[in-house]
Amino acid sequence: GLLVGTLDTVLDNRTRPYRILHQTEGSELSYSVAEANNKKEIQQHWNWLESNIVTTLEAFDNDEDVTEFIKCKIESLVANVDDVKEDDEIEDLRTSTKKFRKYFNMPKEEKLVNHYSCSYWKGNIPRQGWMYLSVNHLCFYSFLMGKEAKLILRWADITKLERGNNMLLPDSVKVSTRDGSHYFSMLLHSNETFNLMEQLANMAMKQLMQEPGFEEDKSLAVRLLSTKKKKKMSVLKRDLDAKARSERFRLAFRLPATEKLDGDEECTLWTPFNKQHVWGRLYLSNSYMCFTSRVKDLVTLIIPLRDVSLVERIDNSVSGNLINKAILVTTKNKTNFTFSEFQDRNFILEKISDFLSKQPSLQRLSVSEDKNSDKGTEEAVEVHFQPALMSIFSTSEQKDLSPKDEAKEAAKEHLWDLHLADFGRGMCMYRTHDTLELVLKGIPDRYRGEMWMMFSGAVNEMATHANYYADVVRQSKGHASIATDEIERDLHRSLPEHPAFQTDRGIGALRRVLTAYAWRNPNIGYCQAMNIVTSVLLLYVSEEEAFWLLTAICERLLPDYYNTKVVGALIDQGVFEDLISDYLPDLHNKLETLGLLSMISLAWFLTIFLSVMPFNCAVNILDCFFYDGARVIFQVAMTILDNKREELLASREDGEAMAVLCEFMDNIVNSNSTTPNIMHTTNSSGADNSSHENAVDVCDIIQSSYQKFWSISNQDINKLRLKHRLKVVQTIEDSVKRNILRSVATFTKFEGKELEDLYFLFKEEYLTSCYWRTNHHVDTADKFDPNRPYYDQYKVDFDQFRTLFLSLSPWATGQYAAILALRTFRLLDENKDNLINFKEFVSALGTMCKADITMRIKLLYLLHLPPALLSTDQLDDSPASPKSEESIEAAVDATDFFDDADTPADDDLELPRLPYRATGKTPVVPRPVEVKPDSSSVDPRPNLVEMVPFETSPEVDSDEEWPVQEDNRIDTDEAIAAAVVTEDGACGGTEVLGTSPDHKEVAVPAKRPDKLVPRTDLKGRINLPTKTIPKLTRGARREEFAHLPRMNQIQFIQMWRSLYDMFTDSSEEQQLYHSIATVGTLLLQIGEVGKRFRNSSSSSGVSVEEKLSSPVAEVKTVTSSVVGDSGKVKVAQVLDINSAVEDEDDKEEVTLVESGAHGDILVPAVEDDVENPHKTATEEEVKRAEMIAVIPDQPIKSPVIKGYSEDGSPKNTSKPDVDWSISFEQLLASVLTEPPLVDFFERVYTTTDAVAALRNRRVLTRMTSSPDGKS
């Protein structure tokens, strides 16, 4: 069975595992009656056979008749069923998708793109199985000889993809992550697989850089219905292939990012300039017709459909020759284009006609008309957009031109006039080798702006977005931001040598263009190099055209170059290094040793050489750049390095090599230019280099670059960009991680590897929200704010926070853990955006796992006050019992977002069984692990609470001065005696010692908690058992707690319910229940005393503040022992609250009697004391009067607080006491009296195992049940 299962898995046979066979006795021949994928389906088949077939078989006398009847019956049933069997590959994809979801526990939102058979090398052993490539994950599954192997990798975690092909690993792919490398070999479709992996990884990297991720093309399915050539592949795979082809299409023809390639067809184009029919391909999109020849750069044509007036079929050419299946396209300026030799002319004509009918009508308003339509006087202020600044400031320059320079410019203009007359002008011109030759020599100033707009494709976006620039300028006016501040700072640094930028006209135009683009694209905003590029653009084109040229550069020609992380420039820096390594290997080794590559590439690429060579030379490189794309930058850079190869190889340090390159840049001249020689670099001498003996013409550099490095294409550069994008983005992510961890280090108790693991988990949950929750985006409006803190980059919503809380918090153990998670979320969400950032998450989790007891109790206290606990919360709704198996299962499943219950019944799929039985019904999810301290380890927490042995004498004089301890950790003035802490930390009251079978309870005044009295010195005293009591060792804590509000009875009940819930399944559960019952009783009494004291103050007409200031108020504590019925010593603390009002000397008597679970505890009435006229009652003394330390003498078996029902409400009452309240200091002091609670809140937990389990929860082996139903 294992062998058959293994073969089915490896060969991916779709043999159904369940069959019903008919076989007669003594015969070796069997007939297949029914088959199914699962037990449920096969059982349905058997039930139908029993009710319809089996009962009839008794009527036959022999087996042959039975067999014949069954054959005929089944054949007739099959014949009557309509054969609507789907395509095999579609059925295969559907089956693979089901397997993918079940193998890896993926939700339906995770789309499977394709799957491929391959081998995964686990150690030195290859495992044959299947690679599943989804939108967000790379997965592998294998089941060989009873052993299951799973692998899940996020595309966002992959740092490198490499291909290999050798004897050991044929057609292999190496996938590298931060945790290691994974090898896949024996790929049957290695090219297709690797290209798809690169595409998916590239999409993930863009998403990491906060760019839009994958969005399925909903219109693709409609387009597929109309296409004639239907390939057998999934719609999602078609979508990704279409995206890749559309991207190559837009890159080749410089089209807007919204264009989608609809289809292409081979045909011929009639070229009137040489009277030939040129074979090539016609590409159609929703707004453009593009043609490119088979021979590279022979002819290229782009026809915007907005300019087309007529499309018709023709059968005769202009020359009179017969042409086959031709289409004539006529533009609005009466230019004709003839395409012929279509395979299906009618289909192409129908497509073009359909696209033409959908073209919008473009009506461009003038700026003045647009302004008159505005409302408001401020918006109606006229803004005069500037024309090309060269046309305004060229008069003074032309006076200095020599006749020779004027002749050069005139000759160049004449050549371009002839070319435009022959090949056309505007977007529909024929682009040929002649066009490239003219561009390499430089475009005349008169045509430069027009050609830049046309070659870059910016004219298309400007034509389809009428008045867009004017609207953006108006909207951005008056809005201040970090980008506008940086723009203002750099305005006067932008080409300051040129007269155009020495006036307000040039500076104003530059300001408007840069500000408008920062408003348009906040992801990029403003980068310092943009001002230099834009200032040059403004010289040759109008203000609006400069805006669209800048848009084309930043978003299409040099993508990601100018964002805050200059990702594109860093990627091209890696591409540049690869190209130098391939073409100039010796120079690459030298420059890498000197560390020069990174310095020169960023400076050259970001400004397209405008900042490193004379302005009139760099514009020639811009000419080629707009015509031929990014390849020009790499070619020119490599040519410069190649020209100075000898000097660079001889350089001994980076400064010397940089000086060589700077000198070469200064000596570049443009012999054909008529503009002044303006220098940008600081190391330029400013002299005229045209007569220098080392001068190099920029045209020669450009020509040489095309001759030496002609083989570099934009397609090659894009492939290299895909390769280096992984490395660059992951390097940036590592830097972001370090910054985030550094910024949150002071807010959390986590550190080192544990904090790093929590960061990766939190980041994965953020990415999960981006992957699968398209309707609940976690990005906020300040997404691109540079002032945004590092830790605010990743945020999670409540559902994700609850998953993390239930899996990682040591407090999330009972049935109310989800409620506690909600309250924690509310407390942390200070800005009320329903999102939690990383700092807030690790600060709260660190407090729960590693903070000192005071901070943990403070957090618990705050979780039961507003805004964590709201008055509108349903407090009576409670889940099922925490002991029920359903709740335990639910708690375990809460660590996962998705439930198998969401899977429809028809998705059932039988998976290969494991060769063993599961040992438990419920998988164990690791919880945070308690760290056991050892003698060699040092507790990293601050020593805020110290447990000290206490034994003292009742005869010690309270006025005796306490000695100061040398140990700085303990301040004797802050010692807490008798487990009572007042708001200012003063000690007082009674120390109530614990009981044991061998000792009696004895109350001793606690005046000197730091003075240890040896047992041998206690002559005539009772032998006292030693008990540890807590001591606060930081006086600064008082101020932190002073602002905390008091807690009412409803909030107290909810907090005690949470405490009871937190102790579920604890090893010390009974001791903890005993402790919280004791502390709960104590706190209820404290609140009752405080309430009665305040009520008495209000009834007497004197405020609490007046009583506190009265010199007659006095508080005294007396200790007495009462023997109960059981014969054991009971302790009661008596508080005398002697208060007097100015007009009367009456004493007020307070008597409290409480009934516990074990018997009565008496609190005797107050005895009058002699008034001390020199003693004034303070607020802390009054609050001390609220503290009643009453500890029962028997273990409490029930966690129910005395006098209160199980739900925490007072007995015989229907509503909580609204006047009852306690303070945080009272809560803290009461908790510190119970060692089990102190021990519980001082435990240190590590989340390492829980984080690892949560991150790998989808990789855990699925525990399948055995056939007999046992597990």
Protein Blocks (a to p, Z undefined) as FASTA:
>chain_A
ZZmmmmmmmnopabdfbdcddddehiabdcdfbdcfbfklmmmmmmmmmmmmmmmmmmpm
bfklmmmmmmmmmmmmmmmpccfbdcfklmmmmmmmmmmmmmnopafklccfbdcddddd
ehjaccdddddddfkbccddddeehiacdddddfklpcbdcddddfklgciaddddfkbc
cddehifblmlmmmmmmmmmmmmmmmmnopacddddfklmmmmmmpmbdcdddfklmmmm
mmmmmmmmmmmnopafkbccfbdcddddddfklopacdddddddfkbccdddfbghkbcc
dddfklpcbdcddfbdfkopacehiaddddfkopacddehifblmlmmmmmmmmmmmpcc
dddddfklmmmmpgcjklmpccdddddfklmmmmmmmmmpcfklmmmmmmmmmmmmmmmm
mnogajkbccdfklmmmmmnopafklmmmmmmmmnommmmmmmmghklmmmmmmmgopac
fklmmmmmmmmmgoklbmklmcfklmmmmmmmmmmmmmmmmmnopafklmmmmmmmmmmm
cfklmmmmmmmmmmmmmghklmmnommmmmmmmmmmmmmmmmmmmlmmmmmmnopmmmmm
mmmmmnnomlmccfklmmmmmmmmmmnojmlmmmmmmmmmmmmmmmmmmpcbfklmmmmm
mmmmmmpccfkbcbdcddfbfkbghiafklpmkbccfklmmmmmmmmmmmpcfklmmmmm
mmmmmmmmmmmmmmmmmmmmmmmmmmpcbecjllmmmmmmmmmmmmmmmmmmmmlcfbdf
klmgmklcfklmpccdfklmmmmmmmmmmklmbfmlmmmmmmmmmmmmmnonopacfklm
mmmmmmmmmmcfklmmmmmmmmmccfkbcfkbcfkbccddfkbmklmmmmmmmmpfbdfk
lpcfklgccddddfbdcfbfbdcddddddddddfkbccfbdcfbccddddddfkbcfkbc
cdddfblkbcfklpcehhiacfkopaedjddddddfkbccdddddfblmbccdfklmghi
acdddddddddfbfklmmmmmmpccddfklmmmmmmmmmmmmgoiaklmmmmmmmmmmmm
mmmmmmmmmmmmmmmmmmnopafklmmmpmkbccdddddddddfkopacddddddddddd
fkbccdcddddddddfkbccdddddddddddfkbccdfklmmmmmpccdddfbdcfbfcd
ehiafkopaehiabdcfkbccdfklmmmmmmmpmklmmmmmpccdfklmmmmmmmmmmpc
cddddfkopZZ
